[in-house]
Amino acid sequence: MSTRAVYRFVKEDGIRVYTDIYKHHDGYPSGAVLWIQNAVDYEKEQREKVFNFKDQKLPYADRLAISFLLGNTGFRQFTEPEINSDAAFIYTIHASYQDIQYINILTVSTGHEWKGTFEEMCEVYKNIGGKKTQ
């Protein structure tokens, strides 16, 4: 069974600008921590190889969105608001210049919201559904 989710990467540099990515499966929080961790790891790994970080003009939220696409597998696409309508979860990842500030998780069916750091998200959701984060 597919659990659809939207991952919203927000850069907060005075103006809230974001990129949405739709992922068709493994959208439960226990899967999401793995997808987000893959993006964080991929961005960190590629930072020195691909990006000249000292001259970097691309915000961390954008690099993280790109890394989410390149560092994960499975169906995903950039979204328009109407595509998001069947998502079970919406993960809003608020990024500063160099790291994730906090994450909001919205469970669409119930309207329940969770907010915390990525580390807190990993701690809360790492063992749910038999999946473990590293």
N, C-alpha and C positions, 0 to 999 in steps of 0.2 A: 504494500500500500504506500502511496506517495503522500508525503506531508510537505506541502508547498510552503515556501517562506520567501520573504523579501528581506534583503540585506541593504540597509540604507546607510551610506557612508556620508557623514556630515562634516563639513569643514566649518569651523566657527571662528572666522577671522573678521568679525564685525558684521558680516552678512552670512546668514545661514544658506549655504548652497549644498546640495546633496546629489548623490548618484545612487539610483536604485538598481539592484541586481536581483532578478527572480531566479530561484533555484527550485526545481520541480520535485526534489525528493530529499529525505533525511533532514527535514526542517525542524524537528523537535530540538529543544535546547541542547540535549546530549549530543546531537549531531552538529548543531550550530557551533558549539565550542571547538569542535575539530576543524570545521571549515574556516572559522575566524583565525584559529591558531595557525593553520596552514598558510593563510594570507600574511599574518604577522611574520612567520618564519621566512616565507618567500621574499617578502619586502626586505627584510633584514639581510638575507643572503645576497640579494641582487643589488642592494644599495651601493656597494663599492664596485661591483662588477659592471653594472649597466649604467647606473646613474652617477654622475660626478656630484657627490652630495654637497660639496662646498658651494657649487654653483647652482644647486637645485632650486628651481622655481616652482616645481610641481608640489603642491601641498601633500602632506602625509595622507590625508583622507583619499586623495586621488591615487596616490601610489598604492595604498591599501586596497582600493577597489580594483585596480589593475592586477595586483597580486592575488586577489581573491579569484579572479578569472583564470589567471595563469597557473596558480598554485593548487587548484582543485580540479576534480573531474566531474563529469555529469552534466546534464542539461542546465544551461543557465543563459540568460539573456538580459540585456538592458531593458528596462520596462517603461511602460506608459502607465499612468494611474489606473486605467480600466483593467489592465492585465493583473494587477495586484488583488483584484476582488476575490480570487479563490485561495489566497494565502491563508494558512492557519496561524502563522506567526509573522510578525514584523520586528526585525532587529534593527534598531537605530544605533549606529556606532558613531559616537561623537569623538572627533579626533582633534588634537592640538597640533602644533608644528611637528612634533616628533613621536607622539604616542597616542594611545586610546585614553581619553579622559574618563568616559563612562559609556555604558550600554543600556539602552532601554529595550525591554522585551514586551511586546504587546501580544497577548493571546487573543486573536480576533474574535473567536466564538463567544468568549466570556467577557471581554473587555478588561481582563486582569492585566495589570502592568507590573513589571519588575524593573528596578533600576539599581545599578551597581557598577563596580569596576570590572574589567575583564577577568582579573584574578578572582574576584568574588563569584563571577559567573562560572568560572571553571570549577571552583570549589563546590558550588551548589549543585551543578549539573554533571559533573564528571563521571559519576557512576550510575546515572539513570539509564535504563534501557540496555545495560550490559556493556556500554561503551566507556572507555576510560581515556582521559587526556594524559598527556605525558607530564 
